[in-house]
Every structure is written in structure tokens, then in C-alpha cells.
Amino acid sequence: MENLPIIDRDAGIKGRFEPYDTRRQELTMEDRDYLIGRAILELTHAIRKKNNACLKAVGLTGVQTKSLLYLVDSKRKDLTINGLKEYLGISHQATQGIAKRMADKGVITLEKSPRDGREKIIAPTEKGIRLRQQLGGSAVGIGEYILAGISEEEKKIFYEILLKALSNVEQRDRL
């Protein structure tokens, strides 16, 4: 028999993760789901590792980068901590901490709202805008990296499957 991974749910896949032909008849549906889940985790880890290396070079964390992209790309002048909190889907306190660290790095400014002194308006600085330009199309670069060698038809199917998977996660999170 080929040198294929041994499926052991208690210990994961023993040895290095190797692609497994999920169309093989001897696999149960449960085994296929497990291997697909493992492959998704491995892909997530590889993307995070590559992304973190790129972000380290510019001095931002992943959530700070996501925040900066949102702030610069939206071009709105009235973005607040609450608006960023809603966008990120995290607590108010966490959002305040992220914004403070970004302000300390000089990529955003925080100013009291003239309408409500309790609220802070967030705006990118020139440094933040330059950094956004430096980041460029990082999602495009990662997409090209991941999708190399995949046909247009396969990309279309993959995208549809990803949307369904994301919807499943979002629905489960609401329960």
C-alpha cells in the first residue's frame, strides 16, 4: 500500500501532513471531512505564517493591518472606535487598545468627536496612508500565491465552496 497518513483523531495525522486523495473509496465520509478540515487548518497556518512575515516588516499586527486597510480604503471622515469595533467584530475595549497602539505607532490619529465627547474619531495619518500603499494588494498577492496552478474553473468552484463554508461558520457562530 502507498505511504499514506494514518488517521488517528486523538493524535491527528501521524507524521507530516501529506495531501490525501479524498476521492479514494476506502475513506469514510467522516475520514474525508477530517482530512479536509486538517488541510484547511494547514492552509490557514501557512497563510498566517506568510502574512505575519510580511506584516512584521511593516511593524503592524494582523488586526492593525485590517483596521488600517478599513480606515484608509473607506475614505470616510467620521469613522469612530464604535464603527471600527463593529467592522472588526470585537469588544469595545479591544478596539480601543488596538487604536491606541496604532496611534502610538503614528499610523492613525484619535480625536474627540465634536458631536459626542465620549466618542473618538479615527483617521489615518500620512504615515498610515503611505503604509497602506506599501501594503498594496497584499490579499491579491496571497491569492496569487495560493491559487497558482489552479484552473479558472477550479477557482470558481473553490470560491463558491469557500462562501458556503464561511456561511456555515457564521451561522454556527450565531447559535
C-alpha positions in Angstrom: 0.0 0.0 0.0 1.1 3.6 -0.7 2.7 5.6 2.1 -0.4 7.4 3.2 -1.1 9.1 6.5 -2.7 7.1 9.3 -5.9 8.7 10.5 -5.9 8.9 14.3 -8.3 11.5 15.6 -6.7 11.5 19.1 -3.3 12.3 17.8 -4.1 14.0 14.5 -2.4 12.7 11.3 0.8 11.0 12.4 3.9 12.4 10.8 4.0 15.3 8.4 0.7 16.3 6.8 0.5 14.9 3.3 -2.2 15.5 0.8 -4.5 12.6 0.6 -6.7 11.7 -2.3 -10.2 12.3 -0.7 -11.9 10.5 -3.6 -10.5 7.1 -2.6 -13.3 4.7 -2.0 -12.0 3.2 1.2 -12.3 6.6 3.1 -15.5 7.1 5.1 -17.3 10.4 4.8 -16.1 11.1 8.4 -12.4 10.5 7.3 -12.8 12.8 4.3 -14.3 15.6 6.4 -11.5 15.1 8.9 -8.8 15.3 6.2 -10.4 18.3 4.5 -10.6 20.0 7.9 -6.9 19.3 8.5 -6.0 20.6 5.1 -7.9 23.8 5.8 -6.0 24.2 9.1 -2.7 23.7 7.3 -3.6 26.2 4.7 -4.7 28.7 7.3 -1.4 28.2 9.2 0.6 28.7 6.0 -1.3 31.9 5.1 -0.9 33.3 8.6 2.8 32.5 8.7 3.4 34.2 5.3 1.1 37.1 6.2 2.8 37.6 9.6 6.2 37.7 8.0 5.1 40.5 5.6 3.4 42.4 8.4 6.4 42.2 10.7 8.4 44.0 8.0 6.0 47.0 8.3 5.6 46.8 12.1 1.9 46.0 12.3 -0.2 43.1 13.6 -2.8 41.4 11.5 -5.7 43.2 13.2 -3.9 46.5 13.0 -3.4 46.0 9.3 -7.1 45.0 8.8 -8.0 48.2 10.7 -5.7 50.4 8.6 -7.0 49.0 5.4 -10.6 49.7 6.5 -9.8 53.2 7.7 -7.8 54.2 4.5 -10.0 52.5 2.0 -13.3 53.7 3.3 -12.2 57.4 2.8 -14.8 58.4 5.4 -14.0 61.3 7.7 -16.4 60.2 10.5 -15.1 56.8 11.5 -15.2 56.1 15.2 -14.0 53.5 17.7 -17.6 52.1 17.6 -17.6 51.9 13.8 -14.2 50.1 13.9 -15.5 47.8 16.6 -18.5 46.8 14.5 -16.3 46.2 11.5 -13.8 44.0 13.4 -16.5 42.2 15.4 -14.6 42.6 18.7 -15.2 44.2 22.0 -15.0 48.0 22.6 -12.1 47.6 25.0 -10.1 45.5 22.5 -10.8 48.1 19.7 -9.6 50.9 22.0 -6.4 49.0 22.7 -5.8 48.4 19.0 -6.5 52.1 18.2 -4.2 53.3 20.9 -1.3 51.1 19.8 -1.9 52.3 16.2 -1.9 55.9 17.3 1.4 55.2 19.3 2.9 53.9 16.0 1.8 57.1 14.3 -0.5 55.5 11.7 -3.8 57.0 12.9 -5.0 59.9 15.0 -7.6 59.8 17.7 -9.7 62.9 18.3 -12.8 63.6 20.4 -16.0 63.8 18.3 -17.4 67.3 18.2 -20.9 65.7 18.4 -20.2 63.4 21.4 -17.1 64.0 23.5 -17.2 60.3 24.7 -16.6 59.1 21.2 -13.3 59.2 19.3 -12.9 59.8 15.6 -10.2 57.7 14.0 -8.3 59.0 10.9 -5.3 57.6 9.1 -2.2 59.8 9.2 0.1 60.4 6.2 2.3 57.7 7.5 -0.7 55.4 7.7 -1.7 56.2 4.1 1.8 55.6 2.9 1.9 52.3 4.8 -1.4 51.3 3.2 0.1 52.0 -0.2 3.2 50.0 0.8 0.9 47.1 1.7 -0.6 47.4 -1.8 -2.7 44.4 -2.8 -1.4 42.0 -0.2 -4.6 40.0 -0.4 -4.1 39.8 -4.2 -0.5 38.6 -3.7 -1.6 35.9 -1.2 -4.4 34.9 -3.6 -2.0 34.5 -6.5 0.4 32.6 -4.3 -2.3 30.2 -3.1 -4.1 29.8 -6.5 -1.0 29.2 -8.6 -1.6 26.2 -10.9 -5.4 26.1 -10.3 -7.6 26.5 -13.4 -10.2 29.2 -13.7 -13.0 26.6 -13.4 -11.4 25.2 -10.2 -11.1 28.8 -8.8 -14.8 29.4 -9.5 -15.8 26.2 -7.7 -13.3 26.8 -4.9 -14.7 30.3 -4.4 -18.3 29.0 -4.2 -17.2 26.4 -1.7 -15.4 29.0 0.4 -18.5 31.2 0.5 -20.6 28.2 1.7 -18.0 27.3 4.3 -17.9 30.9 5.6 -21.7 31.0 5.7 -21.7 27.7 7.7 -19.2 29.2 10.2 -21.2 32.4 10.6 -24.5 30.5 11.1 -22.9 28.3 13.7 -21.4 31.3 15.5 -25.0 32.8 15.8 -26.2 29.7 17.7 
